[in-house]
Amino acid sequence: MTTRNSIAITNGYVVPVASAPLENATVLVEDGVITAVGQDVVVPDGVRTIDAGGRWVLPGFVESHGHMGVMEEAEGWAGNDTNEMTDPNGAALRALDAINIEDEGFRDALVGGVTSAVIKPGSGNPIGGQTVAIKTWGGRTVDEQIIREAVSVKSALGENPKRVYGDQKKLPSTRLGVANVIRKAFVDAQNYVAKRDAAQAKGEPFERDLAKETLGRVLAGELYWDQHTHRADDIATALRLADEFGYKLVINHGTDGAAVADVLAEHDVPVIFGPLFTSRSKIELRNRNIASLGALARAGVRVAITTDHPVVPINFLVHQASLAVKEGLDPEVAIQALTTNPAAFLGLDDRIGSLRPGLDGDVVIWSGDPLDVTSRAENVFVTGTEVYTWDRAAAGGRGAGRVVERGERFAD
């Protein structure tokens, strides 16, 4: 499993996010878990100590909607396993089964202070498959990096699925067809669950269906429903379907969400907003505006930020937050959008998202305020193990970063 070490980061400007910042404070991680955060922490003998020297200390950032490992960079079709575009209902599929942890995107994540990511199938299908939350580095295999094996089910409304299946001259080729596929899949899952439970009550055998079982878990509230949608009318459809079937909805992208911000706030549906560093490459993106993120937050919508890596390189996650602040997002909310919010949206806040005792020791020392584009992540720890270090003196004083490769840490 991911190596779990002990470390004390002292004399830092500590931003726990879930509580007020602390000057000259210490974060103590023991056996991979945060055990103390404060100004009067006693460091046990034998624990490695790093003097932050007043630098900013934050929890590792969370990428709540990424495709690292399933859409590998510089691999072309051979490394692209994002969409199984042969069946509109891919509920039985799992992103976990396609992740290559040697993808360069995982190294880039550390450069940007991103220590956790929810890896998702793409948006080519109305129902794309199950997502998984993993650390961005550390295991011998991806299984050893898992935070939660099943987090949500990815679904898509709008242009993508209607284009994919319209080109194949089959259902769904329209927005109403896409909604029909999703609605029918949930009705079938409801019927399946009823028959399964009746059979179990009678002690009778029952033939399993992996897709219906997965959607049954969504109906039971065990998995979130990650809804890819951009346009306001598609967001309305997402809300309509969620109200009809009672599942826990999270809007992914939501770039036209400001137009219905009050409706999203009334429904208490969070939005994973972005990506922000792209052109308006299709019709449903024509209203995309970085300032919309601030508008959503001011309306009372809980927000996170995504790069949709590799659409935008994952190390630019924090820079998207910086530009959102420039366009009106509150700086405190911007940091929450990278940490506590995505962890809470997807039920991961018992492990990640803030600096508090009991959570994983995923800690990043920044040269300064992360929202300042000149700041950089200088020391990155995953469960107490230093996995990335910026050496200011390297390269003739220009500085250089170094990822500690898995082979080094597991070479016994």
VENLINPE-V989577 format. One record per backbone hydrogen bond with DSSP energy under -0.5 kcal/mol. NH is the residue of the N-H (numbers start at 0). CO is the residue of the C=O. If there is no record, write none. Layout:
<<NH:CO> <NH:CO>>
This chain:
<<1:143> <2:137> <4:2> <4:382> <6:28> <7:47> <8:26> <9:7> <9:49> <11:24> <12:54> <13:11> <13:21> <14:56> <15:13> <16:18> <17:15> <21:13> <24:11> <24:21> <25:37> <26:8> <27:25> <27:35> <28:6> <28:26> <29:32> <31:4> <32:29> <33:358> <34:27> <35:27> <37:25> <42:40> <43:41> <46:43> <47:5> <49:7> <51:9> <51:49> <53:10> <54:51> <55:365> <56:12> <57:363> <58:14> <59:361> <60:112> <61:337> <62:60> <62:115> <63:61> <63:304> <65:117> <66:308> <69:66> <70:66> <71:78> <74:71> <77:74> <78:75> <79:76> <80:69> <80:78> <84:82> <85:83> <86:83> <89:87> <89:126> <92:89> <94:129> <96:93> <97:94> <98:95> <99:68> <100:98> <102:99> <105:102> <106:102> <106:103> <107:103> <108:104> <109:105> <110:106> <111:107> <112:109> <113:108> <114:60> <114:112> <115:60> <116:133> <117:62> <118:116> <118:131> <119:65> <121:81> <126:87> <127:153> <128:153> <129:92> <130:151> <131:118> <132:147> <133:116> <133:131> <134:144> <135:114> <143:140> <144:141> <145:142> <146:132> <147:132> <150:130> <152:223> <153:128> <154:225> <155:125> <156:227> <161:157> <162:158> <163:159> <164:160> <165:161> <166:162> <167:163> <168:165> <169:164> <177:173> <178:174> <179:175> <180:176> <181:177> <182:178> <183:179> <184:180> <185:181> <186:182> <187:183> <188:184> <189:185> <190:186> <191:187> <192:188> <193:189> <194:190> <195:191> <196:192> <197:193> <198:194> <199:195> <200:196> <201:197> <202:198> <202:199> <203:198> <212:208> <213:209> <214:210> <215:211> <216:212> <217:213> <218:214> <219:215> <220:217> <221:216> <222:216> <223:150> <224:247> <225:152> <225:223> <226:224> <226:249> <227:154> <227:225> <228:251> <234:230> <235:231> <236:232> <237:233> <238:234> <239:235> <240:236> <241:237> <242:238> <243:239> <244:240> <245:241> <246:241> <248:246> <249:224> <250:269> <251:226> <252:250> <252:271> <253:228> <253:251> <255:229> <256:253> <258:255> <259:256> <260:257> <263:259> <264:260> <265:261> <266:262> <267:263> <267:264> <268:263> <269:248> <269:267> <270:301> <271:250> <272:270> <272:303> <273:252> <274:305> <277:275> <280:278> <284:281> <285:282> <287:284> <291:288> <292:289> <293:289> <294:290> <295:291> <296:292> <297:293> <298:294> <299:296> <300:295> <303:270> <304:336> <305:272> <307:64> <310:307> <311:306> <315:312> <316:313> <319:315> <320:316> <321:317> <322:318> <323:319> <324:320> <325:321> <326:322> <327:324> <328:323> <333:329> <334:330> <335:331> <336:332> <337:334> <338:334> <338:335> <340:335> <341:335> <342:338> <343:339> <344:340> <345:341> <346:343> <347:342> <348:342> <350:347> <351:347> <354:15> <355:353> <357:33> <358:355> <359:350> <360:31> <361:359> <362:360> <362:380> <363:57> <364:378> <365:55> <365:363> <366:375> <371:368> <372:370> <374:371> <376:110> <377:364> <377:375> <378:364> <379:387> <380:362> <381:384> <382:380> <383:360> <384:381> <385:383> <386:379> <386:384> <387:379> <388:401> <389:377> <390:388> <390:399> <391:389> <393:390> <396:392> <396:393> <397:394> <398:393> <399:390> <401:388> <403:386> <404:402> <407:404> <408:404> <409:405> <410:407> <411:409>>
